[in-house]
Structures are given as C-alpha cells and as structure tokens.
C-alpha cells in the first residue's frame, strides 16, 4: 500500500507525448535569446577553440626553457617560437619585438653577432623602443606560399651600410602555407652590390630554406613589394642559389687520383687526375666509397667510371667546381662577429630574460627524453640459421685503428659506466 504523499513518477514517453500534443518542444538545444531578429531559433553550442590550451602550454614550456638558459649566463642558441599573431597584421608591436628578443642568439665573453635594433630610424624621434626612440619600421612581404614580416628592406640595407656591411641578425615572423605562424631570426650578410647571404637560425630543413630564400629575395630586389611574387618556388630558387656556389675538392691517397668532390645540389662527382677534371652523375654513396677507400682508384674504376659523364668546371679563384650548365658564384659566407651593437644586445638579453620569466611563472622546463627500449632477448636459438649477407657492390669500409693508452681507457670507462656519480 502506497503512502498518500507519494506520487509515482511520470514515464518520459508519456511526458513527451503530452508535450507534443500541446505544441511544446522538449529539445534541450540552446535557443537564440528573444528580442533579436532570429530569436527563438536554435543557437550553436559554444566550444573551446581546438588546440588553444595545448598551444598555450607549449608556449609557456618554451619560455621556461629559454628562462633557464638565460639564468645560466652561458651561450644561448637561437630558437623558433610561436608567433604572437599573423605576419599580415601590424598589431601587438611590443610583444612582437619582445618575443623575438627571447628567441635570439646570445654569445658569451662579448662575442655576439649584432642584432637589427628595434630603434633604427633616420630621425631617431622619441618612441617606444627600448632606447626610448621610435621603433624600426616593419613590413609585410609575401606570396601564395609564405607571409613574412620583418624590418623593412630599406631599414636593413641602411643598418648594413652604416656599419660597414657586417654580418648581423634580423628578426622575422613567418607563416608558411599550411603552417602556424612562428618567430625567429635570420642571419644576413651583404656580399655584393645586389647579393646577400642569408641563413635561418633555430630552424632547419625545407622551412628554413624557404625563409632564408624569402629574406634574400626581398633584400636583393629593386622592387621589394613584388619580390616574393616573382619567386613562385622558393625551394627551387634556394637550390639554384646553392648549386651556383659549387663544391670543394678533397685530396685522396691514390697513385693517380689527386682530388675528388661531390655537389649534392646536382648529384655530380668531380675527379681531378693531373690537370684534368672529370665529372660523373653518381650517388653520394659511391662518392663516399671512393673518398674513404684505401684504394680510391680501384673503387673509382668499379663504381664510377661507367656512369654518365657530366661536364664540370673549376673556379680559379675559390677552387670550387660546378656543373658547366650552372652560372658560378664564389661562396662568400658570413663574417666573424664584428663587435658592434653590443650595448643593444645586452639590453635585449636583459629584456628577454624578464619576458621569459614573466611568461613561464611556475613552470619547470621539461626535457623530452625517449623512453628506454624494452629489452629484447637476442640470443639465437639452437635451430637458428645464419643470416645471409646482402651484397651491395661497395667495398668493405675501412676498419678504424684501435686506440691505445689513457684516452682509450677513459673512453672505455665512460662507455661502460652508465650510472655516473
């Protein structure tokens, strides 16, 4: 017998049927508020931006790692950091400069490459740079594959000319097609009236090559706003630039071969015999086999001689060789540290340490260490068959001579003592 005060629950199916009969909706999906043109219509659920929390965590972790490097007062290598915004916008200027200061390279003992300063303007009026002057003017350059923001080409050229064309570092923010925007530095050197050597710091591979070539294309162009539009394939342009530099020749211990060299940009091996230079299209593996062999001539006859010939020429000035189809440019490379701009670099380092600490409060840097592999029993069973040796056609590598003495003993102890002190 039920208690009089107890009411049995109404089945959900009966409630829905009654609500439907009276024209009511029981859908829990949120509606637009009343009083707006679309009031009463269903509204979209609000979701957190995907990946936002993870990006913030990664950024703070990167800042913590930089913070510890600054506190160690040693050499700080350049890094690539998440950008504050897209290279196509001019907003958040101070954050843009501050983040690049954190990403910059800092040497020790007064050995620093100068940085493109944040106050390089002709008039040096009062402004918001670290020195209290106006900030360096920045520009956006781009094409369908890359968007680049950096100090204007005019400012970079002026800084180079005013200081005797030294090697210096330029801050950039970059967005490659299909990738998130990042910030970092490119090392630049003016090597001729209209030529520049550029190297991306803190980044390697195709992305680094694209950024380096983009900066070079802007600095070398007479119409900088159209510079990247005229270079549809930055990787191809970079490869052609490197191929024009050629490759060096290395002496080998042979009775008739004097020098060998290999150009990775054209996959061409050069062999100098007496006063003649011969070129062949071979893989780098074959070149290394000749170069490291105790009998280079024998290996050359076996692996290289029968391959396709390639016309090569050697520069009398830099002694590099190139394909005869390539217009040669002697490699200049970057110069040593010039000692200029040290006061600015010191200010930038202090600002960088402060910014890194403020953006990583309470975060301990984590070093990614690969887990130890699971031990595997490699002992052969009594039924195991010998593994056949695959013949590659290459000669057996030269066996290194065994070291003796205290150095060898120290190396042995180091390799066997994994626990340390």
C-alpha positions in Angstrom: 0.0 0.0 0.0 1.5 3.3 -1.1 1.9 6.3 1.2 -0.7 9.1 0.3 2.0 11.7 0.0 4.0 9.7 -2.6 3.4 10.4 -6.3 4.6 7.8 -8.9 7.0 9.3 -11.5 5.5 10.0 -14.9 7.2 8.0 -17.7 9.3 10.1 -20.0 7.4 8.7 -23.0 4.1 10.0 -21.7 5.6 13.4 -20.9 6.9 13.7 -24.5 3.6 12.6 -26.0 1.7 15.2 -23.9 4.2 18.0 -24.8 3.9 17.1 -28.5 0.1 17.2 -28.3 0.2 20.7 -26.8 2.8 22.0 -29.4 5.6 22.2 -26.9 9.3 21.4 -27.7 11.3 19.5 -25.2 14.6 19.8 -27.1 17.4 20.9 -24.7 19.5 22.5 -27.5 20.1 26.2 -26.7 18.0 28.9 -28.4 18.8 32.4 -29.5 17.5 34.9 -26.9 14.2 36.6 -27.5 14.2 40.1 -28.9 16.6 39.7 -31.7 15.7 39.1 -35.4 16.5 35.4 -35.1 15.0 34.9 -31.6 13.6 31.5 -30.9 15.8 29.8 -33.4 18.4 27.2 -32.4 21.8 28.5 -31.5 25.1 26.7 -31.9 26.8 25.2 -28.9 29.9 27.1 -27.7 33.0 25.0 -27.9 36.6 25.9 -26.8 38.9 26.7 -29.6 40.6 23.4 -30.6 44.3 23.2 -29.6 44.3 26.6 -27.8 45.1 25.2 -24.4 47.8 23.0 -25.8 49.4 25.9 -27.7 49.5 28.0 -24.6 51.1 25.1 -22.6 53.7 24.6 -25.3 54.5 28.3 -25.4 54.9 28.5 -21.6 57.1 25.5 -21.7 59.3 27.0 -24.4 59.6 30.2 -22.4 60.6 28.2 -19.3 63.4 26.5 -21.3 64.6 29.9 -22.5 64.4 31.3 -19.0 66.7 28.7 -17.6 69.2 29.3 -20.5 69.3 33.0 -19.7 69.8 32.3 -16.0 72.8 30.0 -16.7 74.6 33.0 -18.2 76.1 30.9 -20.9 75.7 30.7 -24.7 72.0 30.8 -25.7 71.3 29.4 -29.1 68.6 30.9 -31.3 65.2 29.3 -31.3 61.9 29.4 -33.2 58.9 30.4 -31.1 55.2 30.6 -31.6 54.3 33.9 -33.1 52.2 36.5 -31.3 50.0 37.0 -34.4 49.9 36.7 -38.1 52.7 38.3 -40.2 50.0 40.1 -42.1 49.0 42.3 -39.2 50.9 45.2 -37.5 49.2 44.8 -34.1 51.0 43.9 -30.8 54.3 45.5 -31.9 55.8 45.4 -28.4 55.0 41.7 -27.9 56.4 41.0 -31.4 59.8 42.6 -30.5 59.9 41.1 -27.0 59.2 37.6 -28.3 62.0 37.9 -30.9 64.4 39.1 -28.2 63.6 35.8 -26.3 64.2 33.8 -29.5 67.6 35.4 -30.4 71.1 34.0 -30.1 73.3 35.3 -27.3 77.0 34.6 -27.1 79.5 34.8 -24.2 82.6 36.8 -23.5 81.4 39.8 -25.6 81.2 37.6 -28.7 77.8 38.4 -30.2 76.6 39.0 -33.7 74.8 42.4 -33.8 71.1 42.4 -33.9 69.0 44.6 -36.1 67.9 47.1 -33.4 64.4 48.0 -32.7 65.1 51.7 -33.0 66.8 52.0 -36.4 65.1 55.1 -37.9 66.7 58.1 -39.7 65.3 60.8 -37.3 65.5 58.9 -34.0 62.5 60.7 -32.6 61.0 59.8 -29.2 59.1 56.5 -29.2 58.5 53.1 -27.6 61.7 51.2 -28.4 64.0 50.0 -25.6 66.2 53.1 -26.1 63.2 55.4 -25.9 63.3 56.2 -29.6 60.8 55.3 -32.3 60.6 51.7 -33.3 62.1 50.3 -36.6 59.6 50.2 -39.4 58.4 46.7 -40.2 56.9 45.5 -43.5 55.0 42.5 -44.7 56.2 40.6 -47.8 54.6 37.5 -49.2 53.2 35.3 -52.0 50.8 32.4 -52.1 53.2 30.1 -50.1 54.7 32.4 -47.5 53.9 35.6 -45.5 56.9 37.3 -43.9 57.1 40.3 -41.5 60.5 41.8 -40.7 62.2 45.2 -40.5 61.8 46.9 -43.9 64.3 46.2 -46.6 65.2 49.9 -46.5 66.0 49.8 -42.8 68.1 46.6 -43.1 70.1 48.0 -46.0 70.7 51.2 -44.2 71.8 49.5 -41.0 74.2 47.3 -43.1 75.7 50.3 -44.9 76.1 52.5 -41.8 78.1 49.8 -40.1 80.4 48.6 -42.9 78.3 45.7 -44.1 78.8 43.3 -41.1 77.1 40.0 -40.5 74.0 40.7 -38.3 70.8 39.0 -37.3 67.3 40.2 -38.4 64.1 39.3 -36.5 61.2 37.8 -38.6 57.8 36.3 -38.2 56.7 33.8 -40.8 53.6 31.9 -41.8 54.2 29.1 -44.4 51.3 27.7 -46.4 49.5 25.2 -44.1 51.6 26.0 -41.0 51.1 28.1 -37.9 53.0 31.5 -37.7 56.3 31.4 -35.9 59.0 34.0 -35.0 62.8 33.7 -35.1 65.9 35.2 -36.7 67.8 35.2 -40.0 71.5 35.9 -40.2 72.3 38.2 -43.1 75.5 39.5 -44.8 75.7 41.8 -47.8 78.2 40.1 -50.2 77.9 42.2 -53.3 76.1 45.3 -54.8 72.9 43.3 -55.1 73.6 40.0 -53.3 73.0 38.8 -49.8 73.9 35.7 -47.8 71.1 34.6 -45.6 70.8 31.7 -43.0 67.8 30.9 -40.8 68.7 30.5 -37.2 66.9 28.0 -35.0 65.2 26.2 -37.9 66.3 23.7 -40.5 65.0 21.7 -43.4 62.7 23.0 -46.2 61.0 25.5 -44.0 64.3 27.1 -43.0 65.4 27.2 -46.6 62.2 28.9 -47.7 62.6 31.6 -45.0 66.2 32.2 -45.9 65.5 32.5 -49.6 62.5 34.8 -49.0 64.6 37.2 -47.0 67.4 37.1 -49.6 64.8 37.7 -52.4 63.5 40.8 -50.6 66.9 42.3 -49.9 68.2 41.7 -53.4 65.1 43.0 -55.2 64.8 46.5 -56.6 61.0 46.4 -56.1 60.7 44.8 -52.7 56.9 44.8 -52.6 56.9 42.5 -55.7 60.0 40.5 -54.7 58.3 37.3 -53.5 55.6 37.4 -56.1 58.4 36.9 -58.7 59.7 33.8 -56.9 56.9 31.3 -57.1 59.1 28.4 -55.9 61.4 29.4 -53.0 62.9 25.9 -52.6 63.8 25.7 -56.2 65.4 29.2 -56.1 67.3 28.2 -52.9 68.7 25.0 -54.6 69.8 27.0 -57.6 71.5 29.6 -55.4 73.4 26.8 -53.5 74.3 25.0 -56.8 75.9 28.2 -58.1 78.4 28.1 -55.2 79.7 24.6 -56.3 81.6 22.2 -54.0 85.1 21.8 -52.8 87.6 19.1 -53.9 89.3 16.9 -51.3 92.7 15.2 -51.8 92.8 11.4 -51.6 95.6 8.9 -51.1 96.0 7.4 -54.6 98.7 6.9 -57.1 96.8 8.5 -59.9 93.7 10.3 -58.5 94.5 13.7 -56.9 91.2 15.0 -55.6 87.5 14.2 -55.5 84.4 16.2 -54.7 80.7 15.9 -54.7 78.0 18.5 -55.4 74.8 17.5 -53.6 72.7 20.1 -55.5 73.4 18.5 -58.9 74.4 15.0 -57.7 77.7 15.4 -59.6 81.0 13.9 -58.6 84.2 15.5 -59.8 87.6 13.7 -60.0 90.8 15.5 -60.7 93.5 13.5 -62.4 96.6 15.6 -63.1 95.5 18.8 -64.7 92.2 17.4 -66.0 88.8 17.4 -64.2 86.2 14.7 -64.9 82.6 14.7 -63.9 80.1 11.8 -63.4 76.5 11.6 -62.3 76.6 9.2 -59.3 75.1 8.9 -55.9 76.8 10.3 -52.8 77.2 6.8 -51.5 79.6 6.0 -54.4 81.5 9.2 -53.9 81.9 8.4 -50.2 83.1 4.9 -51.1 85.9 6.4 -53.3 86.8 9.1 -50.8 87.2 6.7 -47.8 88.7 3.7 -49.5 92.2 2.6 -49.0 92.3 2.1 -52.8 90.4 5.0 -54.3 91.5 4.3 -57.9 90.2 0.7 -57.7 86.9 1.7 -56.3 86.6 4.5 -58.9 87.1 2.1 -61.7 84.5 -0.3 -60.3 81.7 2.1 -59.2 82.1 5.4 -61.0 83.9 5.2 -64.4 81.0 3.5 -66.2 78.4 6.1 -65.1 77.1 9.0 -67.1 79.6 11.7 -67.7 78.9 15.3 -66.7 80.7 18.5 -67.8 82.3 20.2 -64.8 84.5 23.3 -64.4 86.7 24.6 -61.6 86.8 28.2 -60.5 90.4 29.6 -60.4 89.5 31.9 -57.6 87.6 29.8 -54.9 88.7 26.4 -56.4 85.2 25.1 -56.2 83.8 23.1 -59.0 80.4 23.4 -60.6 78.4 21.8 -63.4 79.2 23.5 -66.7 75.5 24.3 -67.0 75.4 26.4 -63.9 76.5 30.1 -63.7 79.1 30.0 -60.8 79.1 32.4 -57.9 82.0 32.2 -55.4 80.7 31.5 -51.9 81.2 34.3 -49.5 79.6 33.1 -46.4 79.1 35.1 -43.2 81.7 37.2 -41.5 83.0 36.8 -37.9 81.5 38.8 -35.0 82.2 42.5 -35.6 81.8 43.8 -32.0 79.3 46.4 -33.0 75.9 46.8 -31.3 77.0 45.1 -28.0 75.1 47.6 -25.9 71.8 46.8 -27.7 72.4 43.1 -27.5 72.9 43.4 -23.7 69.7 45.3 -23.3 67.9 42.8 -25.5 69.2 39.9 -23.4 68.0 41.5 -20.1 64.6 42.2 -21.7 64.5 38.6 -23.0 65.2 37.1 -19.6 62.5 39.3 -18.0 59.9 38.4 -20.6 60.7 34.7 -20.5 60.4 34.7 -16.7 57.1 36.6 -16.8 55.6 34.1 -19.3 56.7 31.0 -17.5 56.0 31.7 -13.9 55.5 28.4 -12.0 56.6 26.3 -15.0 59.5 23.8 -14.8 61.2 23.1 -18.1 60.8 19.6 -19.3 63.4 17.8 -21.4 61.9 15.3 -23.8 63.8 12.1 -23.3 62.9 9.0 -25.3 62.0 6.0 -23.1 64.5 3.2 -22.8 63.6 0.4 -25.3 62.2 -2.8 -23.9 64.9 -5.4 -23.5 64.9 -8.0 -26.2 66.3 -11.5 -26.0 68.7 -11.6 -28.9 70.3 -14.9 -28.1 70.0 -17.2 -31.1 68.2 -20.5 -30.6 69.9 -23.7 -31.4 67.7 -24.0 -34.6 68.6 -20.5 -35.9 70.0 -20.3 -39.4 72.8 -17.8 -40.3 71.5 -14.5 -41.8 72.7 -14.1 -45.4 74.9 -11.0 -46.0 73.4 -8.7 -48.6 75.9 -7.7 -51.3 75.8 -4.0 -52.1 78.7 -3.9 -54.6 80.6 -1.5 -52.3 83.9 -2.3 -50.8 84.1 -3.1 -47.1 84.5 0.1 -45.0 88.0 0.8 -43.7 88.4 -0.6 -40.2 89.4 2.2 -37.7 92.6 1.5 -35.9 92.1 0.6 -32.3 93.1 3.3 -29.9 95.5 2.7 -27.1 96.7 4.4 -24.0 94.9 6.6 -21.3 92.5 8.1 -23.8 91.2 4.7 -24.9 90.9 3.6 -21.3 88.9 6.7 -20.4 86.6 6.2 -23.3 86.0 2.6 -22.3 85.2 3.5 -18.7 82.8 6.2 -19.9 81.0 3.8 -22.2 80.6 1.1 -19.6 79.8 3.3 -16.6 76.2 4.4 -17.3 75.2 5.1 -13.7 77.6 8.0 -13.2 78.4 9.7 -9.9 
